[in-house]
Every structure is written in structure tokens, then in C-alpha cells.
Amino acid sequence: MTLYQHIQELRAELWNCNDAEEIRQIEAELKIAEMQQAALDETFSAWLEDPG
């Protein structure tokens, strides 16, 4: 599973969740995954912009 797929799955779980504790856990995991994706996106963008 890709990180993107993982994020989408967490979002879907969050949308369908009714338990407050589980919502907090999913939100925490989603935040970490989104930060990881942002770091990968930033690295990839820097790589694309590097002329050398």
C-alpha cells in the first residue's frame, strides 16, 4: 500500500468512526502520514528543480 492510499484509508475510517478514542487515534496516525507525505513531496519537488 502506498502512503497516499494509507492516507485515503485513514480519512475514510475517520469519516465513518463514531468512537471518540478511535477518532483521536486515527487523527494522530493521519497527521503523521500527512507529514510524511509532505516531506516526500518536498523532496521530490526539490529533486525536480535541481538542474544538476
C-alpha positions as CSV (number, residue, x, y, z in Angstrom):
1,M,0.0,0.0,0.0
2,T,1.3,3.4,-0.9
3,L,1.4,6.3,1.6
4,Y,-1.3,8.0,-0.5
5,Q,-3.5,5.0,-0.2
6,H,-2.9,4.8,3.5
7,I,-3.9,8.4,4.0
8,Q,-7.1,7.9,1.9
9,E,-7.9,4.8,4.0
10,L,-7.4,6.7,7.3
11,R,-9.7,9.5,6.0
12,A,-12.4,7.0,5.2
13,E,-12.1,5.4,8.6
14,L,-12.3,8.8,10.2
15,W,-15.4,9.7,8.3
16,N,-17.2,6.5,9.4
17,C,-16.0,6.5,13.0
18,N,-18.2,7.2,16.0
19,D,-15.9,6.4,18.9
20,A,-14.1,9.4,20.4
21,E,-11.0,7.5,21.4
22,E,-10.7,5.8,18.0
23,I,-11.2,9.2,16.3
24,R,-8.2,10.6,18.3
25,Q,-6.1,7.6,17.3
26,I,-7.0,7.9,13.6
27,E,-6.4,11.6,13.7
28,A,-2.9,11.1,15.2
29,E,-2.0,8.5,12.7
30,L,-3.4,10.6,9.8
31,K,-1.4,13.6,11.0
32,I,1.8,11.6,10.9
33,A,1.1,10.1,7.5
34,E,0.3,13.6,6.1
35,M,3.5,14.9,7.5
36,Q,5.4,12.1,5.9
37,Q,3.7,12.7,2.5
38,A,4.5,16.4,2.7
39,A,8.2,15.6,3.3
40,L,8.2,13.2,0.4
41,D,6.5,15.8,-1.8
42,E,9.0,18.4,-0.8
43,T,12.0,16.1,-1.5
44,F,10.5,15.2,-4.9
45,S,9.9,18.8,-5.8
46,A,13.5,19.7,-4.9
47,W,14.8,16.8,-7.0
48,L,12.7,18.0,-10.0
49,E,14.0,21.6,-9.6
50,D,17.7,20.5,-9.3
51,P,19.3,21.2,-12.7
52,G,22.4,19.2,-11.9
